[in-house]
Amino acid sequence: MDYAAWNNLCELFFHQARAHKTENFLWAKRDGRWQPWTWADVDQAVRDLSRGLRALGVKTGDRVVIVSENRPEWFVADLAIVACGAISVPAYTTNTESDHRHILTDSGAVGAIVSGPALAKTLLPAAKQSSDCKWLLSMAPLDVQQSSVLNYHNWDSVIGQGKDLPDDVEEVAARVRRDDACCFIYTSGTGGTPKGVMLSHGNVLCNCMGAHDLLEEYGLEKEIFLSFLPLSHSYEHTCGHFFPISINAQIYYAEGVEQLLSNLAEVRPTIMTAVPRLYELIHQRIRAGLKKQSPLKRKLFAKAEELGRKRYHDPHSLTLFERLIDWCLDKLVRDKVRGRFGGRLKAMVSGGAALNPDIGIFFTALGLKVLQGYGQTEAAPVVSCNRSHKIKMETVGPPLKGVEVRIADDGEILVRGELVMKGYWNNEEATAQAIRDGWLHTGDIGEIDSDGYIRITDRKKDIVVLSGGDNVSPARIEGFLTLQPEINQAMVVGDKRPYLVGLLVPDEEWMRSWAKEQGKSRDLETLRDDPAFRKALQAVIEQVNQQVSNLEKVRRFMVAHEPFTVENHMMTPTMKIRRHVIKQEYGPLLDSLYDVKGARGNDRAAAAR
């Protein structure tokens, strides 16, 4: 595939649709069964909807918001918008009314496409307050009250209207240039108000080229993707949406995170893209499940993990006898683990945030190939990824094909290439800060080793500077904490303070088990201040503190009132903690940890270190 040959993403899609007309392409579960859309089905729907949108008045350069769960209609809507020469603006299904209002107003969207009544509840009030939004198109019928709010159109009627118009879609799409914007991806706002990242057709095509070069080592042929990360996130938008088009892969749309494990077993994907939090959750579930197994099964699992880790660190370190045992354990243990993921995964690509190396090595030891990558929305989004022939789990691999990376004098990672965004919509000041002399300033701190592999050490803005002037990486400490089976989530703070303190969310299953053993209430609110419960957590923290330097030790902690979730806005839809939101909620309480009796002595001791 010559990615440089395409003027825009529409040309690529229409080419593939002609070449693979009768082959199955998109899959969704209907009435309990996976049902396919062929390339021809999708092609026709894109053409009809694109003509229908133009009949609604959509013109070149217009913005159209999409609010929908992952499904074939999402794919059709996105391509239909872009084929008009317009710009799609994907929005998270978890957005609040305020979030939608910001995106609609900031982007100046002329209309919005929603999946149905449930998501329309938060979208419609925001659309009413946007002077630019003139119409609403729903994939499923809205109720009478909702449909009377805006200029409402039904999905089938707009497609039906498009069928009656001349088929000039490819002609219109051909006018789109490679450098034209294809989408605005609004950042998920880990540190403030989301900004609209303008990504061009060339940005995405460059990323697809890099992904093709990376995964070609596995032999790309009839690949199967399971799409479950939000398509409104740039990671899924490129890697789970446009990249599969380019390699004639099939896309299955997961029913939801709750059904993910069952969908994995049914679909049996060959390539999986996910964020670290998902791997952490699966790791925790596997560990918890082991406790219910027989002593023999636990022993076999532990041996498989031990030998797998040994092989990862040095492939030639296993003795002949160990290789024989390892071969047997591959059949007895690893085949079952691989089976939970469908049994035919070529690669599991982790991106969107830093993956704890120990989690990656855990899965690798159990026979699953994990490739940690790195990127950000402003780079469309993938910058680098580990290669199959040389995996260094503590790194994010070398730059993708067509990408340049260098380290600035202050340690910041800089990126250059066609993948770099056009800029932030209506924000020239932020654009000028982010892109200087053609280099994207990522805000991440890192280094490049002798093999050209990038190692991320922290976010430039998230580094904690203790009152003694020492820099500490909070993400590193949080990674150690959440590796403990007793701790589900954690955030550490300490900027301008003498030492670190932590905010912990205990693992619910461990908490209930502990409470049952102690004959105590299993309610988190009741346990939070229970001295015995705090003592148990303190013991866990002390274990972690033994693994880190004195500066990195967590001296005090408190238990959060509730888990960090997307619903309470303490996590992004891609499961990264929103530090600014959590600090707003818990700031005074965390500050009080420095003021409790005895803290003065700890302050002096920490400063002395």
Helices and strands as residue ranges (DSSP letters): G 3-5, H 9-19, E 24-30, E 33-38, H 39-55, E 63-67, H 72-83, E 87-91, H 97-107, E 111-114, H 117-128, E 135-138, H 144-147, E 151-154, H 155-163, H 169-173, E 181-186, E 196-200, H 201-215, G 216-218, E 224-227, H 234-237, I 238-242, H 243-246, E 250-253, G 257-259, H 260-267, E 271-274, H 276-290, H 295-313, H 320-329, I 330-334, H 335-340, E 347-350, H 357-365, E 370-375, G 377-379, E 382-385, E 404-407, E 412-416, E 423-424, H 428-434, E 435-436, E 439-448, E 454-459, E 464-465, E 471-472, H 474-482, E 487-493, E 500-506, H 508-518, H 524-527, H 531-545, G 550-552, E 554-559, H 579-592, H 599-608
